[in-house]
Amino acid sequence: KAGVTQTPRYLIKTRGQQVTLSCSPISGHRSVSWYQQTPGQGLQFLFEYFSETQRNKGNFPGRFSGRQFSNSRSEMNVSTLELGDSALYLCASSLGPGQGAIRGNSPLHFGNGTRLTVT
Amino acid sequence: LAKTTQPISMDSYEGQEVNITCSHNNIATNDYITWYQQFPSQGPRFIIQGYKTKVTNEVASLFIPADRKSSTLSLPRVSLSDTAVYYCLVGDQPSGGYNKLIFGAGTRLAVHP
């Protein structure tokens, strides 16, 4: 079974631009969640989608948005990029809603991330 | 707000047992505790998950005391390939019906020959 696929693996953008990242979950998984990982802040939850609906959102500004398609694939968009947005962006999929990841029945499966560098 | 605390780093030698503890003093009542392993340039990988007492699988054991305010990941007989960052994951108290997932800051384990 193919794992979680994130594209692209690397991105370099300049301040003020916008970027779209893509995540294809494991076949059959309906939940996709997104995380930002930086050396200073660690792994921070961005948002989660289940059945095309955003179910939960972390404490990030509105410049960070996402969506999920009917085939469960998800995209994350960051507008008006800032230098501080440089990070590894990870997505994870799970069978059930993200709550399942902490309810004992649906662990998260992560992709290898997209490394975004803002210059 | 749930907060987790893990040691920043640990060192060990091949063949030793390693125990990594995560403190989570405000974990939601119904939530499990999960541990992940991350290698450079890769996403975290699920290791083990438990609710209380002890859970064991083919790679690790997880000890959770009755008060559930902490958990200890135990890696038996580590090898060089266990050098990685280890994260605990818990849920915050529900807000609007949904928990936010809270990752610990991670423990960087270095295994030496």
Chai-1 contact restraints between the chains, C-beta under 6 A:
chainA,res_idxA,chainB,res_idxB,connection_type,confidence,min_distance_angstrom,max_distance_angstrom,comment,restraint_id
A,G42,B,A105,contact,1.0,0.0,6.0,A-B,restraint_1
A,L43,B,F103,contact,1.0,0.0,6.0,A-B,restraint_2
A,F45,B,K100,contact,1.0,0.0,6.0,A-B,restraint_3
A,F45,B,L101,contact,1.0,0.0,6.0,A-B,restraint_4
A,R55,B,Y98,contact,1.0,0.0,6.0,A-B,restraint_5
A,N56,B,Y98,contact,1.0,0.0,6.0,A-B,restraint_6
A,L90,B,G43,contact,1.0,0.0,6.0,A-B,restraint_7
A,I102,B,D31,contact,1.0,0.0,6.0,A-B,restraint_8
A,I102,B,Y32,contact,1.0,0.0,6.0,A-B,restraint_9
A,I102,B,G91,contact,1.0,0.0,6.0,A-B,restraint_10
A,G104,B,Y32,contact,1.0,0.0,6.0,A-B,restraint_11
A,P107,B,F46,contact,1.0,0.0,6.0,A-B,restraint_12
A,F110,B,G43,contact,1.0,0.0,6.0,A-B,restraint_13
A,F110,B,P44,contact,1.0,0.0,6.0,A-B,restraint_14
A,G111,B,G43,contact,1.0,0.0,6.0,A-B,restraint_15
A,N112,B,Q42,contact,1.0,0.0,6.0,A-B,restraint_16
A,N112,B,G43,contact,1.0,0.0,6.0,A-B,restraint_17
A,G113,B,G43,contact,1.0,0.0,6.0,A-B,restraint_18
